[in-house]
C-alpha cells in the first residue's frame, strides 16, 4: 500500500475501508471521475473511471491489480500520485487516456462524520486541472477545474464477500455528496438522513461551515434504472444559504449489490447547478448513494 494516510498506521488493513476520489470537468463538456481503492478490507486494489463526453455519451472502466511506485498508486496502468503542491492523474484505459495535473486553489479541509467513525478529508475543494486526454485516438487539451477527497471508515463485518465497488454503497447508503464551482464561490456538501455538512469558500477563504442534523429535499423523480425515487432539488435555506441546488442530466447510475435485508444498493451521479441572484451561477457534480 502506497500513499499512506496518517490514520492508516493506527488501523488494521482488514478493519477499514479507504478510497481516493478525483473529478475534473471543463467548459468543453468533459467530465472525468476516477476512484482509487488502495485497499478495502482484504480485497485487492481497484480503480474505477467514469467518462462523460461532450456528445453526452457515458463510459466506465474498472480494473484490479496494483504495482508499487514512489509516492503514488499504480493500478493496471492507472496512476494517482500526490505531489507537494497538488496531484497527477494518469489514465490508460480502453475508454480514455489522460495525463492531468491537479493544482489546488483552496487549502484542504477535514470533516468529521459521525457514522462509522468516518473521516472525510477534502484534499482539494477546488483545483485547476490542466493536461490532455485522448479518446478514440483524438487528443484534446484539457483546461478545467477539479476536486479531490480522501475518505476512510471502520468496517463493521456486514460486508462479507463484497467487492470494493459493492462495499462503498453498502456503507454510504443514504448519503448525498456534491461540489459546485462559480466565478468566485465554491460549495461542497455531504449529508445523510442523520447528519449534514456544507462548506462554502469565496476565493480561497472559507466563509461558511455548517454541520446540522438534517437537510430538506424537495421535488423528487424516479430513476428508471434503479427503480427508486431520488431527489432532484435541495433546499439550502436552513443552512443560511438562500438558494437551491438543482440536479440535471444523470451522468451515470448503477446497481451494485443487495444488502443483508434484501435492499438494492447503487449510485446515481448527476450534473448539479445553483442559479441565484446573490450567489450567482455555480455548476458541478452530485452523487446519491442508494
Helices and strands as residue ranges (DSSP letters): G 8-10, G 13-15, E 16-26, E 31-37, E 46-52, E 58-64, E 67-69, E 72-75, E 78-83, E 86-92, E 97-104, E 109-112, G 115-117, E 119-135, E 138-154, H 164-172, E 176-181, E 185-191, E 196-202, E 205-212, E 217-222, E 229-235, G 237-239, E 244-258, E 264-276, E 280-289
